[in-house]
Amino acid sequence: MMYILLNLVLLVLIVFSFYNAWKNRGNQKIVKILRYFSDHEAFRKALSTEKAKKHSAADEAKLYALQIWGGVFHQDEELFRDGLENIDMEGLLEKRGGRTKLPGMGESALFWLYLFAPNNLYSRKNMEWMDDLYARLDTIRDELSDQLVVQLGEANRKYYYGLEDQGLSFYEKLLDGDYGDLHYLKELIQYYKDIAAVMATTLYQKQGNTEKAEACQTYVDDFQGIAMGKRWEEEIGLLKPEEEEEAQEAEEPAAEEETPAAADEPAAEKEAPAEEKTPAAEEAPAEEKTAEPAEASAVQETSAGGEEQDPRA
């Protein structure tokens, strides 16, 4: 009897290992495309090549999610519209035992669609695309009401559209650690807190509440230390874009010169700025933090009781 039980356990472990390997192969396809994300044409080519292959419904949904984010980032309306039209949002979900869950790469996809894409569109004042994006996200919103990425995305929506308290109450709850009823990848929780702190800081500044703004500064500085965080802060207006800073620095020396002759001399040519690092989806911030959204594959957990849930690929 014991021999039979041991063999059953071994069989389950083998099946589980193959299942995880199969899912990870799908994730690696996404990661491979992300390497080309910052190069518009290379990204389009890599995406087109991968989409031409046969995929599971889940992998296909992730590819279209990445396409939508790429369309937003590169302001490529063809990519954006095609992605919105063809993505099966249900493919990002996992339904098991009567429950709707969000696999790890599904959460990464919503990390792009619910957080970074809307923030980018808001900075460009492209509310038409934002309306269309939210319309697609709304098709799965109720099923994922217990997911932190969705609730943070909904708080940000209030911010962008000037609704209620512009999401401030949720940002404060998140920063206070009051999110035990929500599910999330533990590798992403620091990013979620950084985003909440940045958004809250802009609201505190508008209120003139310097004390609360200063209390968020550690998060703000931390997020600014990675390319995707720096971009977010520039987009939301908390940080000046590099080109504006450089233009201001170039003007300041001439204004401060004491002699007219010196002021008339052409300024020394500035060094070309280093090539900008890749944004949210394609960056690998694992060096600064625990994991990058696109590659996160740890267990889902809740803060209440620290109970681990099912593994997420």
C-alpha atoms as one frame of an Amber mdcrd trajectory, in Angstrom:
protein
   0.000   0.000   0.000   2.811   2.368   0.937   4.534   1.543  -2.378   1.387
   2.506  -4.315   1.054   5.791  -2.391   4.669   6.703  -3.063   4.190   6.041
  -6.760   1.058   8.199  -6.821   2.915  11.048  -5.137   5.763  10.679  -7.621
   3.312  10.726 -10.529   1.671  13.929  -9.240   5.072  15.609  -8.876   6.062
  14.627 -12.431   2.790  15.948 -13.870   3.139  19.186 -11.869   6.732  19.626
 -13.096   5.708  19.195 -16.736   2.814  21.606 -16.230   5.106  24.284 -14.792
   7.675  23.729 -17.552   4.955  24.147 -20.186   3.750  27.387 -18.614   7.286
  28.732 -18.252   7.947  28.155 -21.956   5.013  30.457 -22.681   6.407  33.062
 -20.314   9.821  32.916 -21.961   8.226  33.857 -25.281   7.006  37.080 -23.688
  10.347  37.797 -22.048  12.126  37.305 -25.382   9.936  39.936 -27.083  10.419
  42.343 -24.189  14.118  42.549 -25.021  13.169  44.491 -28.150  10.508  46.671
 -26.509  12.327  50.019 -26.634  13.059  49.665 -30.373   9.763  50.289 -32.138
  10.475  48.437 -35.374  12.363  45.565 -33.736   9.498  45.153 -31.256   6.910
  45.046 -34.043   8.942  42.453 -35.938   9.507  40.213 -32.904   5.837  40.450
 -31.942   4.657  39.653 -35.480   6.979  36.651 -35.695   5.718  35.232 -32.406
   2.044  35.868 -33.177   2.367  33.892 -36.413   3.000  30.748 -34.359   0.367
  28.598 -32.691  -0.311  29.500 -29.053  -2.592  28.587 -26.205  -5.414  31.009
 -25.429  -3.478  32.224 -22.374  -0.244  32.909 -24.287  -2.122  34.614 -27.095
  -3.857  36.930 -24.608  -0.498  37.843 -23.070   0.940  38.620 -26.503  -1.956
  40.952 -27.287  -1.628  42.596 -23.859   2.021  43.291 -24.626   1.012  44.584
 -28.067  -1.457  47.053 -26.527   1.164  48.365 -24.117   3.686  48.630 -26.950
   1.129  50.509 -29.053   0.613  52.994 -26.227   4.304  53.441 -25.497   5.289
  53.930 -29.137   2.075  55.853 -29.975   1.371  53.256 -32.646  -2.390  53.350
 -33.166  -2.394  50.337 -35.477  -0.799  48.143 -32.809  -3.036  49.581 -30.111
  -6.330  49.179 -31.979  -5.519  45.709 -33.295  -4.577  44.592 -29.798  -7.777
  45.923 -28.244  -9.894  44.299 -30.933  -8.295  40.860 -30.752  -7.349  40.323
 -27.120  -9.421  37.791 -25.215  -9.294  39.261 -21.718 -10.604  35.993 -20.267
  -7.417  34.350 -21.524  -5.468  36.229 -18.848  -7.504  34.538 -16.122  -7.457
  31.070 -14.677 -10.699  29.489 -13.504 -10.355  26.580 -11.132 -12.649  25.142
  -8.493 -15.304  27.786  -9.020 -12.812  30.594  -8.432 -11.283  33.082 -10.848
  -7.558  33.484 -10.301  -4.902  35.597 -11.921  -1.747  33.686 -12.933   1.563
  35.475 -12.488   1.995  36.416 -16.149  -1.658  37.463 -16.164  -0.881  39.865
 -13.342   2.153  41.125 -15.251  -0.090  41.751 -18.265  -2.498  43.768 -16.105
   0.512  45.548 -14.615   1.061  46.963 -18.127  -2.591  47.440 -19.058  -4.047
  48.695 -15.772  -1.099  50.762 -14.543   1.558  51.813 -17.045  -0.530  52.217
 -20.195  -3.135  54.543 -18.601  -0.442  56.635 -16.913   1.338  57.087 -20.234
  -1.919  58.036 -21.967  -2.790  60.486 -19.179   0.562  62.224 -19.612  -0.168
  62.626 -23.333  -3.754  63.772 -22.601  -4.967  60.971 -24.862  -8.271  60.342
 -23.099  -9.834  58.708 -26.179  -7.398  55.803 -26.087  -7.722  55.660 -22.314
 -11.513  55.371 -22.536 -11.180  52.528 -25.048  -8.585  50.721 -22.928 -10.704
  50.933 -19.786 -13.712  49.637 -21.736 -11.793  46.401 -22.416 -10.497  46.157
 -18.852 -14.032  46.578 -17.527 -14.973  43.228 -19.060 -12.969  41.407 -16.355
 -12.968  44.012 -13.571 -15.718  42.448 -11.460 -14.172  38.977 -11.667 -10.888
  40.367 -10.331 -12.194  42.656  -7.606  -9.958  40.864  -5.069  -6.755  41.613
  -7.002  -4.510  44.429  -5.783  -3.366  45.390  -9.297  -7.006  45.962 -10.296
  -7.867  47.998  -7.198  -4.759  50.154  -7.622  -5.660  50.599 -11.283  -9.166
  51.684 -10.294  -7.744  54.190  -7.785  -5.563  55.587 -10.570  -8.623  55.858
 -12.810 -10.217  58.136 -10.200  -7.014  60.196 -10.243  -6.954  60.604 -14.031
 -10.646  61.478 -14.330 -10.787  63.637 -11.180 -13.366  61.404  -9.471 -14.166
  61.317  -5.731 -10.932  61.748  -3.743  -8.798  60.881  -6.820  -7.866  57.544
  -5.258  -6.146  59.025  -2.199  -7.961  56.875   0.378  -6.846  53.686  -1.386
  -3.263  54.922  -1.740  -3.158  55.612   1.993  -4.618  52.191   2.843  -2.022
  50.500   0.678   0.842  52.461   2.223  -0.506  51.672   5.713  -0.417  47.947
   4.907  -4.192  47.594   4.874  -4.521  45.281   1.879  -4.819  41.874   3.529
  -8.016  41.017   1.673  -6.376  41.454  -1.743  -4.259  38.997  -3.727  -0.966
  39.953  -5.362   2.414  38.646  -6.401   4.724  39.343  -3.500   7.475  40.318
  -5.995   5.288  43.222  -7.156   4.066  44.623  -3.840   6.941  47.108  -3.567
   6.158  48.491  -7.016   2.500  48.859  -6.051   3.466  50.795  -2.917   5.876
  52.995  -4.869   3.132  53.877  -7.356   0.653  54.607  -4.559   3.204  56.863
  -2.839   3.967  58.795  -6.024   0.284  59.360  -6.777  -0.468  60.328  -3.174
   2.485  62.721  -3.118   1.139  64.704  -6.075  -2.203  65.034  -4.273  -0.545
  66.064  -1.002   1.435  68.716  -2.871  -1.776  70.123  -4.326  -3.228  70.209
  -0.804  -0.109  71.869   0.587   0.347  68.956   3.012   4.149  68.904   3.118
   4.287  66.598   6.148   2.478  63.744   4.410   4.345  64.357   1.159   7.667
  64.071   2.991   6.509  60.812   4.605   6.249  59.302   1.096   9.650  60.527
  -0.036  11.482  57.242   0.541   9.098  55.454  -1.812   9.349  58.264  -4.365
  13.154  58.188  -4.332  13.178  54.401  -4.507  10.899  54.332  -7.555  12.900
  57.068  -9.248  15.965  54.838  -9.042  14.673  52.503 -11.764  13.888  53.463
 -15.363  10.199  52.559 -15.266   9.718  54.477 -12.017  11.564  57.521 -13.303
   9.369  57.518 -16.406   6.208  57.250 -14.276   7.225  60.231 -12.148   7.997
  62.267 -15.268   4.643  61.340 -16.800   2.676  62.296 -13.694   4.584  65.573
 -13.353   6.437  64.812 -10.137   9.795  64.836 -11.891  11.006  67.007 -14.763
  11.865  65.082 -17.927  15.625  64.903 -18.558  15.421  67.056 -21.682  13.772
  69.890 -19.725  16.410  69.685 -16.992  19.193  69.764 -19.573  17.683  72.763
 -21.350  17.378  74.601 -18.042  20.966  73.744 -17.078  22.193  74.970 -20.468
  20.497  78.344 -19.957  21.520  78.939 -16.348  25.312  79.475 -16.808  24.767
  82.179 -19.455  22.283  83.991 -17.240  24.705  83.977 -14.330  27.766  85.262
 -16.240  28.956  88.674 -15.040  30.464  89.952 -18.325  28.456  90.461 -21.539
  31.335  89.055 -23.627  31.305  85.769 -21.785  27.543  85.554 -22.011  27.693
  85.975 -25.791  30.069  83.066 -26.251  28.428  79.832 -27.380  28.064  77.331
 -24.604  30.270  74.247 -24.781  28.582  71.384 -26.461  26.977  69.117 -23.932
  27.621  65.434 -23.885  24.889  63.430 -25.580  22.647  61.913 -22.941  23.037
  58.198 -22.462  20.504  56.072 -24.258  17.413  55.833 -22.127  16.838  52.542
 -20.408  13.851  50.523 -21.420  10.477  51.212 -19.761   8.251  49.230 -17.461
   7.536  46.174 -19.522  10.982  45.396 -20.853  13.268  46.559 -18.064  14.840
  44.069 -15.708  14.651  45.808 -12.318  15.555  42.606 -10.540  18.896  44.221
  -9.774  17.184  46.853  -7.674  14.304  44.753  -6.393  13.185  41.183  -6.169
  11.695  40.596  -9.612  10.567  42.273 -12.807   6.849  42.254 -13.579   7.288
  40.389 -16.839   9.260  37.556 -15.263   7.614  37.288 -11.866   6.544  33.730
 -11.179   6.330  33.364  -7.424   3.431  32.397  -5.200   0.419  34.596  -4.648
  -0.086  35.624  -1.070  -2.221  37.816   1.120  -1.019  39.880   4.037  -3.707
  38.435   6.299  -2.059  35.543   8.082   0.675  35.327   5.453  -1.066  32.338
   3.898   0.350  31.315   0.548  -2.019  30.527  -2.290  -1.525  28.528  -5.488
   1.716  28.951  -7.461   1.442  31.479 -10.286   3.474  31.175 -13.486
